[in-house]
Amino acid sequence: MRAFIFPGQGSQKVGMGMDLCSASLAAREVLQEVDDALGQNLSRLMREGPEDELTLTANAQPAIMANAIATARVLARDFEVEIAAHGAAVAGHSLGEYAALCAAGAFSLADTARLLRLRGTAMQDAVPVGVGAMAALLGADLAAAKALCDAAAKGQVCEIANDNDPTQVVISGHAEAIERALAMVKEHGIKRGVKLPVSAPFHSSLMQPAADRMAEALSATPPGRLALPLYANVTAARVCDPAEEQALLVEQVTGRVRWRESVLAMRSDGVAQFVELGGKVLGPMVSRIDKEAEVHSLVTMHDLEAFAASL
């Protein structure tokens, strides 16, 4: 069994998707449709930068999705590998869950772009710049990260945001609490803490205002039928019901991204091969979670050609 997986924030870079666009009309059409939906030349920003503007959450979220869906469309159109026909499940990391839903037919491309633009803006607006922060804990398991958060909180928010793999947990919350946590990593047996270059404390309870805005947006644009089951971030479990997924997308804004558990759940359900579309971020995580899993990360036309030839 095969799962198609979709990367999240941090995988953006200037020039993303341009190899596909130079070679395939299918990729160019995806980027044009996203530009039209947003009323913005996002594709030019993806192509030329500047990097600091591309990295802004409101731009990065739809850009990463556009790149992933362009990869999926090129795979389908140019190599006749349709996700619904060749996959058993989809999953995405944070905003990647929206790309996964788009690939599974639950959202149109235009609606996905608009929802992610709103999501990025709402997450940015939820907390004033400088009030929140995030940090990656390297060489930390969930128990050590939880103990560190509890010790560093001191009445503020300090929570686990992402359980990425057995070697990396991301924490999120008030900037002062995150700084306290970083100062305490060694005494909690954690190898290293690295503050992340993000502008808001994503996937923490401080994001509740953004969750409220997404609840309103998703009630107006609910997901439709999924062509494939999705493994949801906040439950690390298989979802087929659009109404259930709608509620989970709202919860996801403040909830933990349970990526490690999601991969283990897919493996337990028989998924042997993981195919990352539009990035080389999740593939290495999957390999660290389960060394026996077969992993492909598809970014370039050469990657797609080699993968299609392997089927």
C-alpha positions in Angstrom: 0.0 0.0 0.0 1.1 3.5 -0.8 0.4 6.9 0.9 1.0 10.3 -0.8 2.2 12.9 1.7 2.3 16.7 1.6 4.9 18.9 3.3 4.2 21.9 5.5 5.7 25.3 6.3 9.4 25.6 6.2 9.7 23.7 2.9 9.3 26.9 0.8 12.2 28.4 -1.1 12.7 30.8 -4.0 12.6 28.9 -7.3 10.2 26.2 -5.9 8.3 24.4 -8.7 10.1 26.1 -11.5 11.7 22.9 -12.8 8.2 21.5 -13.3 6.8 24.7 -14.8 9.6 24.9 -17.4 8.8 21.4 -18.5 5.0 20.9 -18.0 1.9 22.8 -18.9 0.1 21.0 -16.1 2.3 22.7 -13.5 1.9 26.1 -15.1 -1.8 25.8 -15.1 -1.9 25.0 -11.3 0.1 28.1 -10.5 -2.0 30.3 -12.8 -5.2 29.0 -11.1 -3.8 29.8 -7.7 -2.7 33.3 -8.9 -6.3 33.9 -10.2 -7.9 32.6 -7.0 -5.8 34.9 -4.8 -5.7 37.9 -7.2 -1.9 37.9 -6.7 1.1 37.0 -8.7 2.2 34.4 -6.2 3.9 32.3 -8.9 6.3 35.2 -9.6 7.1 35.4 -5.8 7.8 31.7 -5.9 10.0 32.1 -8.9 11.9 35.3 -8.0 11.4 36.0 -4.3 12.3 38.0 -2.3 12.7 35.2 0.2 11.5 37.2 3.2 8.2 37.9 1.4 7.8 34.3 0.3 8.4 33.2 3.9 5.5 35.4 5.2 3.0 32.9 6.5 0.1 34.2 4.3 2.3 33.6 1.2 4.2 30.5 2.2 1.1 28.5 3.0 -0.6 28.8 -0.4 2.8 28.6 -2.2 3.8 25.3 -0.6 0.3 23.9 -1.4 0.5 25.1 -5.0 3.9 23.5 -5.5 2.7 20.2 -4.1 -0.5 20.1 -6.2 1.5 21.1 -9.3 3.7 18.1 -8.6 0.6 15.9 -8.2 -0.9 17.2 -11.4 2.3 16.7 -13.4 2.5 13.1 -12.1 -1.1 12.5 -13.2 -1.1 14.4 -16.5 2.4 13.7 -17.8 3.1 10.3 -16.3 -0.4 8.9 -15.9 0.0 8.3 -12.2 -3.3 9.4 -10.6 -3.2 9.6 -6.8 -6.7 8.1 -6.3 -5.8 5.1 -8.5 -2.3 4.5 -7.2 -2.6 5.5 -3.5 -4.4 4.0 -0.4 -4.2 7.1 1.7 -3.1 10.7 1.9 -1.7 12.8 4.8 -0.1 16.2 5.2 2.0 18.1 7.8 0.0 21.1 9.1 -0.9 23.1 6.1 0.0 20.0 4.0 -3.3 18.5 5.3 -5.1 21.0 3.0 -2.9 20.0 0.0 -3.7 16.4 0.8 -7.5 17.1 0.9 -7.2 19.0 -2.4 -5.3 16.1 -4.0 -8.1 13.7 -2.7 -10.7 15.9 -4.3 -12.3 17.3 -1.1 -11.4 20.9 -1.9 -11.0 22.6 -5.3 -7.6 24.1 -6.0 -9.0 27.7 -5.9 -10.8 27.0 -2.6 -7.7 25.5 -1.1 -5.6 28.5 -2.0 -8.1 30.9 -0.5 -8.5 28.9 2.7 -4.7 28.8 3.1 -4.4 32.5 2.5 -6.9 33.1 5.2 -5.3 30.5 7.5 -1.9 32.1 7.1 -3.3 35.6 7.7 -5.4 34.5 10.7 -2.5 32.7 12.3 -0.3 35.7 11.8 -2.9 38.1 13.2 -3.8 35.9 16.3 -0.7 37.0 18.3 1.3 40.3 18.0 4.7 39.8 16.5 7.3 39.1 19.3 4.7 37.8 21.8 5.0 34.2 20.6 7.8 31.9 19.5 8.6 28.3 18.6 11.6 26.0 19.0 12.8 22.7 17.8 14.1 20.2 20.4 16.7 17.9 18.8 17.3 14.6 20.4 14.0 14.9 22.4 11.3 12.4 22.8 7.7 13.3 23.7 8.1 12.6 27.4 11.2 14.8 27.7 9.6 17.6 25.7 6.5 17.5 27.9 8.5 17.7 31.1 10.5 20.6 29.7 7.3 22.5 28.7 5.8 21.9 32.2 8.9 23.3 33.8 9.3 26.3 31.5 5.6 27.5 31.4 5.5 29.3 34.8 1.9 30.4 34.1 2.4 31.1 30.4 1.8 28.9 27.4 4.5 26.4 26.5 3.1 23.4 24.6 4.2 20.7 22.2 3.3 21.8 18.7 4.7 19.1 16.5 5.7 15.5 17.3 7.7 15.1 14.1 9.9 12.0 14.6 11.8 10.2 17.3 14.5 12.8 17.3 12.6 16.1 16.9 9.8 17.7 18.8 8.7 21.3 18.3 7.4 23.5 21.1 5.3 26.7 20.9 4.0 29.4 23.1 4.8 32.7 24.8 8.3 33.9 23.7 9.5 34.2 27.3 8.4 30.6 28.1 10.2 29.3 25.0 13.4 31.2 26.0 13.2 29.6 29.4 12.7 26.2 27.8 15.8 26.7 25.6 17.9 27.6 28.6 16.8 24.3 30.3 17.2 21.7 27.5 20.4 20.1 28.9 19.0 19.5 32.3 16.1 17.6 30.7 18.4 15.3 28.8 17.7 17.0 25.4 20.6 17.3 23.0 19.8 20.8 21.7 17.1 23.5 21.3 16.9 25.7 18.3 14.6 28.7 18.1 12.7 28.7 14.8 12.5 31.6 12.4 8.7 31.9 12.6 6.5 34.9 13.3 3.8 33.3 15.5 3.4 30.4 18.0 1.7 28.0 15.6 -0.2 24.9 16.9 -0.6 26.3 20.4 -3.6 27.5 22.4 -2.5 31.1 21.6 -3.9 30.4 18.1 -7.5 30.2 19.3 -8.5 33.4 17.4 -7.2 31.9 14.2 -9.1 28.7 14.9 -12.3 30.7 15.3 -11.8 32.4 11.9 -11.1 29.0 10.3 -14.3 27.6 11.8 -16.3 30.3 10.1 -14.4 29.9 6.7 -14.8 26.1 6.7 -18.5 26.3 7.5 -18.8 28.4 4.3 -16.4 26.1 2.3 -16.7 22.7 3.8 -14.7 19.7 2.5 -16.5 17.4 0.1 -16.1 13.6 -0.4 -12.6 12.3 -0.1 -11.4 10.0 -2.9 -8.9 8.4 -0.4 -8.8 8.2 3.4 -6.8 10.9 5.1 -4.7 10.5 8.3 -5.5 13.6 10.3 -2.8 15.6 12.2 -4.7 16.0 15.5 -5.9 12.4 15.8 -3.2 10.5 13.9 -6.1 8.4 12.7 -7.8 7.6 9.4 -10.7 9.9 8.4 -13.2 9.4 5.6 -16.1 11.6 6.7 -16.0 15.2 5.4 -17.9 16.6 8.4 -15.4 15.0 10.8 -12.5 16.4 8.8 -14.0 19.8 8.8 -14.0 19.8 12.6 -10.5 18.4 12.8 -9.2 21.2 10.5 -10.4 23.8 13.0 -8.9 21.8 15.9 -5.6 21.6 14.0 -4.9 25.3 14.3 -4.4 25.0 18.0 -3.7 21.3 18.2 -0.6 19.2 18.0 0.7 17.9 14.7 1.0 14.2 15.5 3.1 13.3 12.5 5.2 10.5 14.1 2.0 8.8 15.3 0.3 9.3 11.9 3.2 7.6 10.1 3.1 4.7 12.6 -0.7 4.4 12.2 -0.3 4.2 8.4 2.4 1.6 8.7 0.2 -0.4 11.1 -2.6 -0.2 8.5 -0.4 -1.7 5.8 1.2 1.4 4.1 4.7 0.3 3.0 5.6 3.2 0.6 5.4 6.9 1.3 5.6 9.4 -1.6 6.2 13.0 -0.7 5.0 15.5 -3.3 6.8 18.9 -3.7 9.4 18.6 -0.9 12.2 16.6 0.7 11.2 17.2 4.3 8.7 14.6 5.3 10.5 11.7 3.6 13.5 11.9 5.9 11.2 12.1 8.9 9.4 8.9 7.8 12.7 7.2 7.5 13.6 8.2 11.0 10.2 7.0 12.3 10.5 3.6 10.5 13.6 2.5 8.8 11.8 -0.3 7.0 9.4 2.1 5.2 10.1 2.8 1.5 10.3 6.6 0.9 10.2 8.7 -2.3 10.5 12.5 -2.2 9.4 14.0 -5.6 10.5 17.6 -6.5 11.9 17.6 -10.0 10.8 16.2 -13.4 13.6 13.7 -13.0 12.2 12.5 -9.7 8.7 12.1 -11.1 10.0 10.2 -14.2 12.1 7.8 -12.0 9.1 7.2 -9.7 6.7 6.6 -12.5 9.1 4.2 -14.1 9.4 2.3 -10.8 5.7 1.4 -10.8 
